Structures are given as C-alpha cells and as structure tokens.
C-alpha cells in the first residue's frame, strides 16, 4: 500500500541545546541578583507574570548583550523559519527574557505569551521531582512542562509533555498555551529561562 502522511495543520515546536557557557553565566547572574536586595527589587518581574513561583527575574539588557542571548535565539528562529517556509528572517526583536525560580508546591498556570515567538530552557533541575499520590499511576507530571494546542482530534494529540533537562531549550509560537506542574519531595530549585520576541510580518506569515 502506497500512502503519504501529511501535516497540514498544527504548529511545530523546536528543540535545541543552550551552550554550556550561557548556562553557567545565567546561573551566576541569577545567584548574584538574589544576593543583592537592590538588584532583586529592580529586576523582580513576578508581579507582571502569571506564575505562582518563588521568583521571576528579568535579564537586564547589558547582560543579554554580553552573553549574546538575542543572537543565539535569533539564529535558532532563523533556522526554524527557513525549515518551515523557506523564508529568510529579516527581523528579530527580543522583547524581554526572564529567569523563573520554582520550588516545591509552586506552579505556572495555563497561559500564553506576547510577541510572535516564545520559548523556555532549563538551567537547574532537581534530581528527583517527587512521586504521585497514587503509587500505581503510570504518568507523573511533577515539574513537567505541557504545551497545549487546540483540542483532542482523531490521530492528533493536543498536548506535548516536556521533562525538563539542563541545557534543553524549546521554541514555540507565542499563542501556544502551556503550563508547569508543581513538584514535591525536594528542596532543590527548578530554574528555567523564558523569552518573548517579535519577528517581521513576512516571516510570521505563511
């Protein structure tokens, strides 16, 4: 039987690796900010975001320039756009980027972002994220990211689940709903970095 599987609907997601030197510098940046009350006061972004988490810390512009964060993200988006629609990215504007510090029992409710493209990557992940309340459960969502698009359809799952691993980074359309579940049984920190960005209208269109 000759057949072809098509993908006429649904957005794609990109998975890539954060360079190790950027991971190190972002962790150092975060550790320095949380030790400095004045910096923390200026950069604490928690009241503007939906997360019920310990802290959400903005990356300042000079630091992002120093580690070439926008360059890394822009290159990834450029490759993604070319593979998807064979168009050349003409504009990449990083709106903002921030660090999320999450500890046990904290969570990020279902939400979406502004701009055109968003993403999340992992800087620290607890070795163990806790067990389920019912021991026989096959699925343990503790501390995991879920990306949601649309509703359940025949041969089409609306949910993509990500188990966080240090260094892994995911890009997705800004409108894609996503949530992070709480975890338990550890005092370790789950630390991630997110961003919002705009691209040119031609690259954003089909």
N, C-alpha and C positions, 0 to 999 in steps of 0.2 A: 504494500500500500504506500503510495507516494503522498505525503502531506507536508504542510509548512505551518509552523507555529508563528503567529503574528502577534505583535504587541501594539495595537492601535490606540489603546487607552492607558492612562496612568502615568504619573511622573516617575522619573528614575531617581536613584539615590547613589551617591558616590562614596566610596570608602578608600581612605588613603592613610599614610603614616605621617605624623608630626616629626620633623627632625629632632634628634635627641638633644641638640644644643638649645633648641627653642623650649623644649620641655623643662630642661634644667633652669633656664633663665626665667621662665614663667613661674616656676615654683619658688625661686629665690625672690622674685618680685613680690609674690603673694606673702611670703614669710616676712619680708621687710615691711610691707604695708601693715600687716596685723600687729606688728610690734610698735608701730608709730601711731599714736592716737590722733594726731593732726592729719596725717595722710589718710588714715582709715575714715575719718569724718568726711574728708573731701571726696574720697573715692567709693564710699559705700553706696551702692546702687540698689540696695534691696527694696527700698520703698517704691521704686519705679518698675519693679518686675513682679511676676506673679508667684514666684517660688516661696514655699514655706520652709526656708532653709536657713542655715546659720548666718551666712554672709554671701553677698554678691558684690564683687569688687571690680570696678571699671579698670581697664588697662588705659593708662594715660598715653597721649599721642606720641610724646618723645620716646617712651619705652617701646611702643609698637614700631616706630621708625628704626630704632636701634636694632631690634631683632628681625626687621624686615617681614613683619607679620602680614601686612597688606600684600606684599609681593608674593609670599607663599600662598595666601588664599586666592589672590588674583590669578596666579599661574594655574592653580587647580581648577578654578572656574573656567578659565580659558580652554583648558583641555576638555573639560566636561561639555561645554557648549559646542566645541568643534566636533566631538564624537556624536553628539545628539543631533545637530542640524547642519553641520559643515559650515558654520558661520564663524567669523573671526570676532573675538571680543574686542570692542572698541573703547569701553569704559568700565572701570571697576572702582566703585566708591565705597570704602569701608565706613559704615555709619557709626558703629561702635562695637566694642568687644569687651567681654567681661568674664571674670572667674566666678564659678559657683562652688562654695564650700558647703558640703552636705554631710550631716552626721546622722546617727541612728534615729529613726522615727520621723525624720524630715522627708519632704517630698516636693515635687514640682507638679502642679495640677495640669490637666489637659489645656494646651494653649497653642498659639501660633505667633509668628514674628512679623516685623515690618520689613520694608525693602523688597528685594526680589529673591535673594538667596540667603540662607542661614546655615548654621552648622554647629556641631559640637564635637569636642575631642577630650581625651582623658589624660590628666596629669598625675593623679594618685587614685588608686582603687584599693579598698580593703581586701585582704587575702580571703576573708570569709564574710559574706553578706547576710548570714543568718538562715535559719530553717523555716519551713512552713509550719503553720499552727497544726494542720492535719498532716501527720507523718507520711501518709500514703499518697500525697499529692505528687503528680508527675511533673508539674510545672511550678517553678519557683521564680517569681518575678522580682524578688528583693533587689533593689538598687539598679534595676534594668531600665533602659530607655525603650519606649514604644513609640514608633512612628505610625500615624494613622491617616489613611486616605480613603474617603468615600465610605461605602458600606459593603457588607458581605454580598458577593455575587458568585455565580457559577464559575468555578476554576479561578477565582480571584480572591485572594486574601486581602482584607483591608488593613492588616496590622503587620508591621515588621519589627521584630524584637531584637535589641542590641544588648549583648552582655558586655559591659564596659571593660576595656583593657588599656593599660597605659600606652600611650602613643597612637592609638587608633583615632581617626578623625572621620566624621561623616558630614557630607554636604547634602542639603535637601532644599526644595522650594520653600520660600518663606511662609506660604499658606498651609504647609503640611502640619497638621495638628500632631502634638507629641506630649508625652508625659514621662515623668520619672517616679518610680515607686519607692517607698521608704524601705530601709533595710534595718536589721536588728543584730543583736548578739555581738556587737563590736563597738569599741570607742574610736576606731580609726576613721579617718576622713576620706570621703569620696570627693575628689577635686576635678572639676571639668572647666573647659573654656568654650564660650559660645560667641557668635558674632551675627550681625545683620549687615547686608551690603546691597547696594543698587548697581545694576548694570545698564548698558544702553538699551533703548527700546527695541532696536533691531535684533540684538542678541536675545532679548527676552521673548521675542515673538517666534511663531512657527515659520 
